[in-house]
């Protein structure tokens, strides 16, 4: 049994039941705090990352901080795009690809939902896709300009869909697929986002991570029985029967597996984020993707107060966050 499941079982036996609002809030701010904490360590190899106890919003003296001109505690493109998705869901009362695409373009060009309006980190594929969208290409086609593009740019932002969604599992999966299309249309990205959303949904129901992952895979396999192309992608690319091991890289499958690997052995929200950063490489996204799940599992109160207090721009999120309760 994983460490997190042991803690979960203990709390369940003690009758400690977490209110759903704390899980929802934990997921949203857990995602943003993880992203922000990972920003200064991005692009460093694992052997260059400071020690476990030194990993904080402000890295130790002497560490070469990525994005040195950005104030510590600032989320990156991951968090900003996720907030664009949440705002679109709230405004449209459902997923609307055209509206969401327009908000992503507003982020890219105007800094919408970026802290202080500063866009400092943009994936190459995302930039190309949004420029094509601005030029008039349909959003369904923009994410396939690089047909084999399998970066983690859609996975990093998808969590608000799981936090907000009240529809069936099949409807959640469909929307998880569609939110990929404007920037990362490859079917591999769609499958990763669908599985991630299902795991988040089962965590919101109060399951431990191991059971949430197992149930999520069962549901996805069942629905994909009628979608053979997606079923094949799940089995061939993600290979759920193999070990969940990742290296914190930008490939969407590696990112997903890195988050699941960390969640399977973490004992707290803080532990999950620090383990994510210790992988090196795409630290902000790994910590963002992991942080959303860990925030749901351990709740808003599980986020270290010092990290939440250091999070820039959080006041602007409060009104939006109230719409997912």
N, C-alpha and C positions, 0 to 999 in steps of 0.2 A: 504493500500500500504506500502511495506517495505521501511525503510529509504533510502536504496541504490537506490530503484526505483524512489523515490521522487527526489533525486539528479540527477539521470539519465534523468528524464522527464524535469527537469529544464534546464539542459545543452542542451538537444535536442531542446527545444523551443528557447534557445538563439543561436542556430546554432553552438554549440561547438561540432565538430565532431573529434574524435580521429583517428589519422593515425594508420593503421593496424600494422605497424612496432612497434609502442609503445605498442600495446596490446601483440604482440608476445614476445617482449623483457620483458615486464612486467610479463607475465606468467612464463617465464623461471627464471628470477631473483627473482620474487616474490616467487616462489617455493623454491629456494635455500635459500633466506633470511629468509623465514618462518621456514624452517627446522633448520637453524643455530640458530635462536633466540630461538627455542623451546628446543634445546639440553640441556642446563644447568638445565632446569626445569623438565626433564623427570623423571618418576617414583615417583613423588610427588603427593599426594592427593590434590584435589582442595583447601582444607582448609590450605594447607601448602604453596601455591603459594603466592608470594608477591602481594601487591596491584596493581591495574591497572596501576597507574602512575609510579610504580617502575619496571615494566617489561621492560627490555632492554637486549641487547646482554650480558652485564655484570650485573649479578644480584646484588641486594643491599648487603652491608656488613653484614655478619652474616648468610646469606642464604647458606645452604649446597648444593653446586653445583654438579649436576650429571656430570660424566666424567670430574672430576676436573683437570685432567692432559691435557685436550684438550683446545687449545687456543680458547677464545671466538670468535664467528663469523665463526666457522667451521661447515660446513654441515655434515650430518651423512651418514649412508647407504642409506637413502632415496634419497638424492641428487646425490650421486655417481652412484647408479643404474639407476636413471633417465638419467644421462649424458651418461651412457653406452648405453641406449636405443637410445638416440638421435644420438650418434656417429654411431651406427649400421644402423639406418635409412638413415643417410647421406651417409655412405660408400656403402651400398647395394642398395640405391635408392628405398627402400621399406623394409617392415618388413621381416626379415629372422630369424626364430627361432634358427637355429643352430648358426648363427653368433652372435646373441644377447646372447645366452647361454654361448658362449665362452667368451664374454666380461664380463659377470657377474662373471664367474669363475676367470677371470683375476683380477677383482676387489677384489674378496674374497681372492685370493692367493697372489696378487702382489700390491694391493692398487690402481688399475686403477681408475682414476677419484676421488679417495679419496684425500682430502686435505693433501698435504705433504706425500701421499702414506700410510697414517695411517688408518687402518680399526679398529674402536673401538666399533662398535655396529652392531651385526649380529643377526638376528632372528633365533631361533632354527630351524624352518621349512626350512628357506632359506639355512642355513648351511648344513642340512642333504640332501636337494635336490641337492645342488651344488657338494657335495662330491659324490653323486650317479652319477651325470653327469660326473664327472671326472673319475669315475670307468667304464664308458662306457654305462650307461643306457640312452636310448633315451630321449631327453628333454621332449617329450610329456608325458612321464611316471613319470618323476622326481617329479613333483608337486603333485602327487597323492600318494606318499609314506605315507602321512598322509591323508587318504581319506576324513576325515571330517575337514581338516585344513582350517580355515576361518579367518586367520590373515590378516592384511592390507598390507602385504609386496608387493603385486602386484599393489594395488591401489596407493601406495605412489610414484611409479615411472612412472606411465602411462602417465602423462601430455604431455611429448614431442611428443607422438604419435598424439595427437590432434593438437599440434602446427605445426607439420610438414606435416600432412596428407593432400593430395589434392584430394583424391578419394571420392567415394560416401559415404553416411551415412552407407550403408550396408557393404562396404569394411572397413570403419573405425571400425565398430562394430566387424567385423570378426578379425581384427588385435588386437583390444583391448582384445578379448577373448584369442587369441593365445599367447600374450605376458605374460599371466598369467601362462601358462602351465608348464614352467620349474621349478617354485617354489611353486605356489599356484593354482593348477589345478581345484579345486572344482568349480562347476558351479556358486555358489554364488559369488565368487571372480570375475568371468568373467562378470557377469551381472552388478556388481557394477562398474567395470572398463568401461564397455560400456556406462552406463548412465553418468558417470563422463565425459568421452570424448565427448559425445554429448552436454552436458551442456557447456563445454569449447568451443566447436565449435560454438554454438549459441552466446556465449559471444563475441567471436572473430568477429561475424557478427554485433556486436553493440547492441545486445539486453540487457535489464536490467536482473538482475538475475532471478527474478520471471518468466519472459517470457522465458528466456533461459531454465529454469528447466521444465516449462510446455511444450515447444516445444520438448525438449529432450525426455521427457516421451512419447509424442505423437508418435514421430518417432520410439522409441524403442518398444512401444506396437504394432505399425503397422508391424514392421519387425518381431517381435516375434510371430505374429499371425501364421506364418509358421514354428515356432520353439517352439512347445508346452512345451517342458521341460524347456526352458528358460523363457517362458511366466509364467509358474507356479512358477518358482523361483523368478521372479520379484514380483509377486503378494503375495506369501507366506512369503518370507524372507525380502524383502525390504518394502513391503506394502506401495506403494506410496500414497494410499488414506488416510493414517494416518499422524499424525504430524511428521514433521522433527525435531526430538529431539535426542540428543546424549550426551554422558558423556565423550567423549575424550578417549575412550578405544581402545584396539588393535583389537577388532572384526571388520571385514571389514565393516559390515553394520552400526555399531555404528560410525565408523570413517567417513563413507560417510554422515551419517545423521548429525553428529556433524558439518562437514564442511558446509552442506546445511543450517543447523540451524543458524550458525554464519553468513553466506553470506546473509541470509534473513533479518538480523537486523543490520548488520554493516553499518557504514557511510563513511568508508575510508579503505584503505589498512591497515594502522596502527591499526585501531580499530578492523579489522577482525583478525589480528594476535594476538593482546593482548587478545581478547575474546577467541581465540583458546587455548592460554596458560593458561588462567584462569580456564579452564576445568580440568586441571591437567592430571595425568596419562600418556598417550602416547603423550606428548606435541609436540615433534619434528615432528611426523608424522601428527598429526592434523593440526599443523601450516603449514606444507609443503603442504598438500592436499588443505587446505583452501587458503594458500598463492598463489598457482598457479592460482586459479579462481579469487581471489581478484586482483592479478597482471594484469590479462587480463582486468577485469572490470575497474579498476582505472588507468591502464597504468603504464609504467615504471616510469614516473614522479611522480606517486602516492606513490612510495616506499620512505620512509624517507631517506634523503641523508645520515644521520648518520648511518643508518643500512646498506645501500649499501656500504659506505666507510669502514665499519668494516667487511665486508664479505671477509673472507680469500679465496684465490684461484680463485677469479673472473676473473683475467687476463687470466687464462688458458682456460676459457670458451668462450672468445670473438670470436675466430675464428669459433668455433663450432656454436655459436649463430648466426653468420652471414648467416648460411645455412638455416635458417628457415624464412628469410625475403621474 
